[in-house]
Amino acid sequence: MAMLDRLHQYGEALEKRLRLRTYPLAVKMLKKEDDIPEGTIRPKRDWGHLLLTCQASSLSRRDGMQLALLKEDMWCSESVIGLGLAETPQFFLEGRTRYPEDMKSLEAASVWAHNFPRLEAGKYIGIATAPLMTTTFEPDLAVIYCVPEQIKVLLSAVAWRDGREVKSTMSGKGACVFAVAPLMQTGECQVTIACGGDMSWALTSRDELIFSAPIGMMEDLLAGLKGIEGQAANLLPRRYQMKHDIQLPESYFTVGRMMGMDV
């Protein structure tokens, strides 16, 4: 099976299994202009204006558009810094973009800036986004906007494979960077909080989170989703109830009795 066909099947399977509101995304870091597929929208060239990276993601996941943003297409300097599209200015590292608006002191803002995830400057020239089920390029990662109950199922699917849990750096800022840069550096899944820009300017709902996974992990992730399918704790939509003496897996009771619990 051709790789693109397989990717499209991944997208369809994720949307169906998770009952997603919007399309799961294919995201690729671009190393050269030749990496941009023909027909991909470039905001400055094609529309005459710039975009936030989160807005490009929103247009892809909501309207099915395929976009590529290079530095000249971007409105947010933090995206350019975090994705490594330019050298980081000392002004940023001193914390001056976050103080006094977001931080108590310039020192605190500088600590945040130095810990802000950043890809190697100059390694990439831009980023491309498209719905996973229609992408014409092979992505580096899949990005899924979803609600907490869907995140719970995804995390369970990841752990089903080898028992390892997802470890993420959480921040109320720079969601477009936190969803991409740490994964590109470590190859590990990430869960990210939507930032103020994402919610204010890119239509992200206040109950949405962001899950990102390496594209090479898709087979394992879907196997995990299949492996936990049918478990009451992983049903979607969730079935809510409030009662005592819930019937849990027998192994829960076994270990409980070992600890002297009255189960």
C-alpha positions in Angstrom: 0.0 0.0 0.0 1.3 3.5 -0.9 2.4 5.6 2.1 -0.2 8.3 1.4 -3.0 5.8 1.2 -1.9 4.4 4.6 -1.8 7.9 6.1 -5.3 8.7 4.8 -6.5 5.5 6.4 -4.9 6.5 9.7 -6.8 9.8 9.6 -10.1 8.1 8.9 -9.5 5.5 11.6 -8.6 8.2 14.3 -11.6 10.3 13.4 -14.0 7.4 13.5 -12.6 5.7 16.7 -12.3 9.0 18.7 -15.4 10.7 17.3 -13.4 13.8 16.7 -14.9 17.3 16.1 -12.3 18.2 13.6 -9.8 16.5 11.3 -6.6 15.0 12.8 -3.7 16.9 11.3 -0.6 15.9 9.4 2.3 18.2 10.3 5.7 18.4 8.6 8.7 20.5 9.3 10.1 21.8 6.0 13.8 21.8 5.3 13.7 23.4 1.9 11.1 25.0 -0.4 11.1 21.9 -2.6 9.5 20.1 0.4 6.3 22.2 -0.1 3.9 20.1 -2.2 2.4 21.7 -5.3 -0.9 23.4 -4.7 -0.2 24.0 -1.0 -1.5 27.4 0.2 1.1 30.0 1.1 -0.7 32.8 3.1 1.4 35.8 2.1 1.7 34.8 -1.6 -1.8 33.5 -2.1 -3.9 35.7 0.3 -1.7 38.7 0.8 -1.6 38.5 4.6 0.2 36.6 7.4 -1.2 33.9 9.8 -0.5 32.6 13.3 0.6 29.0 13.2 -2.4 28.0 15.3 -4.6 29.7 12.6 -3.1 27.5 9.9 -3.8 24.5 12.0 -7.4 25.6 12.5 -7.9 26.1 8.8 -6.5 22.6 8.1 -8.5 20.8 10.8 -11.7 22.7 10.3 -11.8 23.5 6.6 -9.6 20.8 5.2 -7.0 23.2 3.8 -3.3 22.3 3.2 -1.0 25.2 4.1 2.7 25.9 4.4 4.1 28.7 6.5 7.6 29.9 6.1 9.0 32.8 8.2 7.6 35.3 5.8 4.1 33.9 6.2 4.2 34.0 10.1 2.6 36.6 12.3 3.9 35.2 15.7 7.5 35.6 16.5 7.4 32.8 19.2 6.5 30.3 16.4 9.6 31.4 14.4 11.8 31.0 17.5 10.4 27.7 18.7 10.4 26.1 15.3 14.0 27.2 14.7 13.2 29.4 11.6 15.6 32.1 12.8 18.3 32.7 15.5 16.8 33.5 18.9 17.2 37.3 19.7 18.8 38.1 23.0 15.9 40.4 23.6 13.7 37.2 23.8 16.1 35.3 26.1 16.2 38.3 28.5 12.4 37.7 28.9 11.4 41.0 27.5 8.5 39.6 25.4 6.8 38.2 28.5 7.6 40.9 31.1 5.7 42.8 32.6 2.5 41.5 30.9 2.8 37.8 31.8 5.5 37.4 34.5 6.2 38.9 38.0 9.8 39.8 37.1 12.2 40.1 34.2 14.2 37.3 35.9 11.1 35.0 35.9 10.4 35.9 32.2 14.0 35.1 31.3 13.9 31.7 33.0 10.7 30.9 31.0 12.4 32.1 27.8 15.5 29.9 28.3 13.3 26.9 29.0 11.0 27.6 25.9 11.5 24.6 23.5 13.4 25.6 20.5 14.4 23.5 17.4 17.9 24.0 16.0 18.0 27.4 14.3 18.3 27.1 10.5 17.5 23.4 10.3 14.0 24.1 9.0 12.5 26.9 6.9 8.8 26.3 7.7 5.9 24.1 8.7 3.1 22.5 6.7 -0.3 21.4 7.9 -3.1 19.4 6.3 -5.8 17.0 7.3 -4.2 13.6 7.8 -6.9 11.9 5.7 -6.2 14.1 2.6 -2.5 15.1 3.0 -0.4 15.1 -0.1 2.9 15.1 1.9 4.4 12.6 4.4 4.3 14.3 7.8 6.6 14.1 10.8 3.8 13.9 13.2 0.0 13.8 13.7 -1.7 16.4 15.8 -5.1 15.8 17.2 -7.3 18.5 18.9 -9.6 16.7 21.3 -11.5 16.9 24.6 -10.2 15.3 27.8 -12.2 12.0 27.5 -10.6 11.5 24.0 -7.2 12.4 25.4 -7.8 9.7 28.1 -8.4 7.1 25.4 -5.3 8.1 23.5 -3.2 7.9 26.6 -4.6 4.5 27.4 -3.7 3.4 23.8 -0.2 4.6 24.2 0.3 2.8 27.5 -1.3 -0.4 26.1 1.8 -0.9 23.8 4.5 -1.0 26.4 3.2 0.4 29.7 5.0 3.7 29.4 3.0 6.9 30.0 3.2 10.1 28.1 5.4 12.8 29.8 4.8 16.3 28.7 6.0 19.8 29.5 2.8 21.8 30.1 2.5 25.6 29.5 -0.2 28.1 29.1 1.8 29.7 26.3 3.1 28.8 22.8 0.9 25.8 22.2 2.0 25.6 18.5 5.6 25.1 19.7 5.0 22.9 22.7 2.9 20.5 20.5 5.7 20.2 17.9 9.2 21.0 19.1 9.6 18.6 22.0 8.3 15.7 19.9 10.7 16.6 17.1 13.5 16.5 19.7 12.6 13.4 21.6 10.3 11.3 19.3 7.8 11.0 22.1 4.1 11.8 22.3 3.0 15.1 23.8 -0.1 16.5 25.4 -0.4 20.3 25.2 -2.7 23.0 26.6 -4.2 25.4 24.0 -2.7 28.8 24.6 -4.3 32.2 24.7 -3.7 32.8 21.0 -5.0 29.4 20.0 -8.3 30.1 21.9 -8.6 33.8 21.1 -7.6 33.9 17.4 -7.8 30.3 16.1 -11.2 29.2 17.3 -10.0 26.5 19.7 -12.7 25.6 22.2 -12.0 26.1 25.9 -12.4 22.3 26.5 -9.9 21.2 23.8 -6.5 19.8 24.4 -3.8 18.9 21.9 -2.3 15.4 21.5 0.7 14.9 19.1 2.4 11.7 18.1 5.3 10.8 15.8 3.8 9.6 12.5 5.9 6.4 12.8 3.9 5.5 15.8 0.6 5.5 14.1 0.4 1.7 13.7 1.1 1.1 17.4 -1.3 3.8 18.4 -4.1 2.3 16.3 -3.3 -1.1 17.6 -3.5 0.3 21.1 -6.9 1.8 20.3 -8.1 -1.5 19.1 -6.6 -3.3 22.1 -8.6 -1.2 24.6 -11.7 -1.1 22.5 -14.8 -2.3 24.3 -13.4 -1.5 27.8 -16.0 0.5 29.7 -13.4 3.1 30.7 -12.5 3.7 27.1 -15.9 3.9 25.5 -16.8 7.0 23.4 -19.1 8.7 24.0 -18.6 8.1 27.7 -21.4 6.5 29.7 -21.8 8.4 33.0 -23.0 7.0 36.2 -22.7 7.6 39.9 -23.1 4.7 42.2 -21.3 2.8 45.0 -19.7 -0.6 44.9 -18.7 -0.3 41.2 -17.8 -3.5 39.5 -14.1 -3.1 38.8 -11.7 -5.6 37.1 -11.1 -8.5 39.4 -7.4 -7.7 39.5 -8.3 -4.4 41.3 -10.0 -6.4 44.1 -7.2 -8.9 44.3 -4.6 -6.2 45.0 -7.0 -4.4 47.2 -7.4 -7.5 49.4 -3.6 -7.9 49.5 -3.5 -4.4 51.1 -6.3 -5.2 53.6 -9.0 -3.2 51.8 -12.7 -4.3 52.5 -13.5 -5.2 48.9 
